[in-house]
Amino acid sequence: MNAASERTTTIQKASWIALCGNTILAAAKIIVGMISGSLSVLSDGLDSATDVLIAALTLFAAKISSKPGDPEHPYGHGRAETVSTALISLVIFFAGGQIFISALKGIFGSRAPALPSALALWVTLLSIGGKLFLAWSQFHFGKKSGSSMLIANGKNMRGDVVTSAAVLLGLILTFLTGVPVLDKIFAALVSLWILRNAVGIFLEANTELMDGTKDRGIYEELFSAIAKIPEAGNPHRVRLRRLGSFYVVDLDIEVEPEMSVRRSHLIAVSVEKAIKVSLPDIYDVIVHVEPKGNIEEEKFGLSSKHTD
C-alpha cells in the first residue's frame, strides 16, 4: 500500500468511527432530551446529529482527495479536504444558531418550563465519555495522516466535550435550585460556544483556501534547508501553498551570471532535494534561477528577512 492509499484508509477509518459513535450519541440524546424535557440535552443531541453529517462529509472528501491529478486539476484533488472543512464549519454554525434560537424561545416564552428528569444527567455523562474518545480518535488519525479536515473535526469533538460538560452543569444546578429556566440558559451558552468554534474552523480553512499559512516555522525550516546549498544565493519570492497534507513550494534563487545552464540546473535540483529532506510533506518544488544581483519588480512571496 502506497502512502496516498494508506492516508486515505486512515481518514476513512477515523470517519467511520466518528459516524458510528455520533449516530449512537445523537440518537440517545435526542430521545432522552424529548422524554426528559431537557432543552439543553436535546440541543446537544442536535449538535451530535450534525456531527453525523460531518463524518459522512469527511468520508466523501477522503474519496475525492485521493484521486490523482487530471487535465482539469493538475495539482490533484487535495483541496477537497479544505473545502469540506469550510462546509463543516457552516454546518456547525447553522446548528449553533438553531440551538440559540430555541434556547431564547424557552427563556422568554410565555409557557412555564418543566423540570427535566434525572435521565438527562445519565445520558449527558455518557456523551462526555463518548465525545472524549471521539475527539482523541480524530486528533490521533488527523496527525497520523496530516489531515486538516480530521483535525478540524477533532476540534469540533473537543468543543462537544465542553458543550456536554456545560449541559451537565446546567442540569445539576437546575435540580439543586429547582429553577427549570437554568436548563434553557445553559443551552444558550452552549450554542454560543458552538458558534465560536464554527467561526474558528472557518477562518483556518479560509486561510488555506487563500493559499496562506499561519505557521511561520515552516518558512524558517525552508530557508534553513536552502542555506545548505551555498551556491543558491538570495532565496526570495518564496511561496507555500497547501494541498491536503502536502505543500507546493515556489521560490527564486540567484547564481553567478557566468554559470552554465547545466550547472544552474544542478544547483536548482540540489535546492529541491534539500527542501524535500527537511520538509517531507512536499508535493512539488518549483525553483526559478536568476543571475546574481538581478533587480526586477517582485511583489509576491517572502525572503529570509520576513522570518526574522
PALUMNU-248669 format. One record per residue (C-alpha): x, y, z. Coordinates in steps of 0.02 Angstrom, whole numbers, padded with zeros to 5 digits, always signed. Example, Ala and Ser with C-alpha at 12.3 -4.5 7.8 and 13.67 -1.06 7.14 Angstrom:
% PALUMNU-248669
+00615-00225+00390;+00684-00053+00357;
END
This chain:
% PALUMNU-248669
+00000+00000+00000;+00075+00168-00051;+00075+00324+00058;-00076+00403-00028;-00182+00245-00010;-00130+00223+00171;-00177+00403+00208;-00348+00382+00128;-00378+00222+00228;-00331+00312+00390;-00452+00456+00355;-00592+00335+00310;-00562+00235+00470;-00572+00393+00575;-00729+00448+00483;-00817+00282+00512;-00776+00291+00698;-00848+00467+00705;-01001+00417+00603;-01047+00267+00711;-01005+00349+00877;-01101+00509+00842;-01251+00415+00774;-01268+00322+00939;-01242+00478+01045;-01357+00587+00940;-01499+00460+00947;-01479+00436+01135;-01476+00623+01175;-01620+00671+01059;-01732+00532+01128;-01686+00567+01310;-01698+00755+01282;-01877+00736+01220;-01926+00613+01356;-01844+00709+01499;-01899+00880+01440;-01721+00949+01439;-01690+01076+01300;-01503+01079+01334;-01490+00889+01311;-01599+00896+01156;-01490+01037+01087;-01334+00937+01125;-01413+00792+01030;-01448+00901+00879;-01267+00957+00884;-01212+00775+00880;-01331+00745+00734;-01233+00875+00635;-01076+00776+00678;-01152+00627+00589;-01169+00734+00434;-00991+00796+00456;-00924+00617+00467;-01016+00571+00307;-00942+00727+00226;-00765+00678+00276;-00789+00505+00201;-00843+00584+00037;-00700+00710+00040;-00571+00574+00076;-00626+00481-00079;-00612+00637-00188;-00446+00698-00118;-00363+00530-00153;-00391+00548-00340;-00234+00587-00442;-00214+00744-00545;-00303+00762-00712;-00308+00893-00852;-00437+00996-00756;-00349+00976-00588;-00161+00962-00622;-00122+00990-00437;-00232+00844-00388;-00388+00848-00279;-00312+00879-00107;-00408+01042-00085;-00568+00939-00070;-00524+00919+00114;-00507+01107+00137;-00674+01140+00053;-00753+01006+00163;-00677+01087+00317;-00760+01252+00268;-00926+01162+00241;-00906+01078+00411;-00891+01250+00493;-01051+01309+00408;-01147+01155+00466;-01085+01183+00644;-01131+01367+00636;-01307+01326+00575;-01331+01200+00716;-01270+01326+00845;-01388+01459+00778;-01538+01343+00786;-01496+01294+00965;-01477+01477+01016;-01647+01523+00943;-01731+01375+01030;-01649+01422+01196;-01707+01602+01184;-01885+01543+01149;-01876+01435+01304;-01808+01576+01412;-01926+01713+01357;-02077+01608+01307;-02241+01628+01399;-02253+01442+01437;-02177+01394+01606;-02040+01262+01580;-02048+01096+01671;-01906+01022+01774;-01806+00892+01672;-01798+00712+01732;-01641+00632+01804;-01621+00528+01646;-01546+00683+01564;-01399+00677+01684;-01351+00499+01639;-01357+00524+01451;-01251+00682+01469;-01118+00585+01566;-01121+00455+01427;-01100+00595+01300;-00947+00666+01388;-00861+00497+01390;-00907+00459+01210;-00852+00630+01145;-00685+00618+01236;-00649+00456+01143;-00709+00525+00976;-00604+00685+00996;-00450+00581+01035;-00479+00470+00884;-00497+00618+00764;-00339+00704+00829;-00242+00540+00828;-00287+00493+00650;-00281+00676+00593;-00100+00695+00649;-00055+00524+00580;-00124+00567+00408;-00087+00754+00410;-00271+00789+00376;-00330+00965+00420;-00507+00901+00395;-00490+00772+00535;-00402+00897+00647;-00549+01017+00621;-00669+00878+00664;-00565+00839+00819;-00580+01020+00874;-00767+01007+00847;-00773+00849+00954;-00668+00934+01088;-00792+01077+01087;-00931+00949+01106;-00849+00888+01268;-00858+01067+01335;-01037+01077+01271;-01091+00919+01361;-00999+00972+01519;-01094+01138+01516;-01257+01043+01492;-01213+00932+01641;-01175+01084+01750;-01338+01165+01697;-01437+01008+01739;-01355+00993+01910;-01394+01175+01951;-01571+01152+01885;-01602+01005+02002;-01518+01089+02151;-01612+01253+02133;-01774+01186+02060;-01770+01325+01928;-01804+01246+01756;-01757+01401+01658;-01574+01371+01703;-01576+01224+01583;-01626+01344+01443;-01494+01472+01493;-01357+01341+01485;-01424+01284+01316;-01400+01464+01254;-01222+01468+01323;-01186+01301+01238;-01246+01371+01072;-01130+01522+01087;-00983+01404+01114;-01034+01306+00959;-01045+01467+00856;-00871+01521+00915;-00800+01352+00870;-00877+01360+00696;-00803+01531+00659;-00630+01472+00713;-00636+01321+00599;-00696+01426+00452;-00556+01554+00474;-00425+01416+00472;-00499+01338+00315;-00511+01509+00233;-00325+01542+00264;-00284+01381+00171;-00405+01417+00029;-00321+01587+00008;-00151+01499-00005;-00098+01571+00163;-00019+01494+00316;-00009+01549+00497;+00140+01435+00529;+00299+01540+00511;+00403+01392+00572;+00388+01302+00406;+00463+01452+00316;+00609+01453+00437;+00640+01268+00401;+00629+01305+00215;+00762+01442+00219;+00874+01335+00331;+00865+01196+00201;+00909+01315+00058;+01056+01384+00159;+01137+01210+00149;+01168+01245-00037;+01297+01388-00034;+01287+01421-00221;+01100+01458-00208;+01105+01641-00162;+00970+01760-00103;+00818+01646-00095;+00666+01757-00119;+00488+01760-00184;+00462+01604-00079;+00282+01545-00077;+00197+01396+00003;+00026+01329-00036;-00056+01182+00049;-00141+01039-00043;-00221+00922+00083;-00074+00866+00192;+00059+00919+00066;+00144+01082+00016;+00191+01158-00151;+00347+01268-00141;+00385+01406-00266;+00545+01511-00249;+00682+01608-00339;+00870+01592-00311;+01020+01687-00381;+01178+01611-00456;+01337+01682-00533;+01294+01761-00702;+01433+01669-00795;+01373+01498-00734;+01317+01374-00867;+01136+01323-00885;+01181+01145-00837;+01269+01199-00677;+01125+01316-00632;+01004+01173-00659;+01104+01058-00544;+01101+01191-00407;+00913+01208-00425;+00897+01018-00412;+01005+01020-00254;+00891+01153-00178;+00739+01046-00219;+00816+00891-00138;+00870+00989+00017;+00693+01054+00040;+00616+00881+00020;+00736+00809+00150;+00697+00946+00277;+00510+00952+00240;+00447+00777+00197;+00268+00831+00161;+00312+00912-00006;+00206+00888-00162;+00318+00988-00280;+00459+01116-00279;+00475+01247-00417;+00642+01338-00421;+00669+01490-00535;+00852+01535-00567;+00909+01717-00587;+01082+01795-00613;+01160+01866-00454;+01111+02047-00424;+00957+02036-00534;+00835+02178-00497;+00654+02174-00553;+00484+02215-00480;+00435+02068-00371;+00275+02092-00269;+00241+01918-00205;+00322+01792-00089;+00439+01801+00062;+00626+01818+00087;+00728+01765+00238;+00706+01938+00317;+00519+01905+00336;+00553+01759+00454;+00664+01857+00574;
END
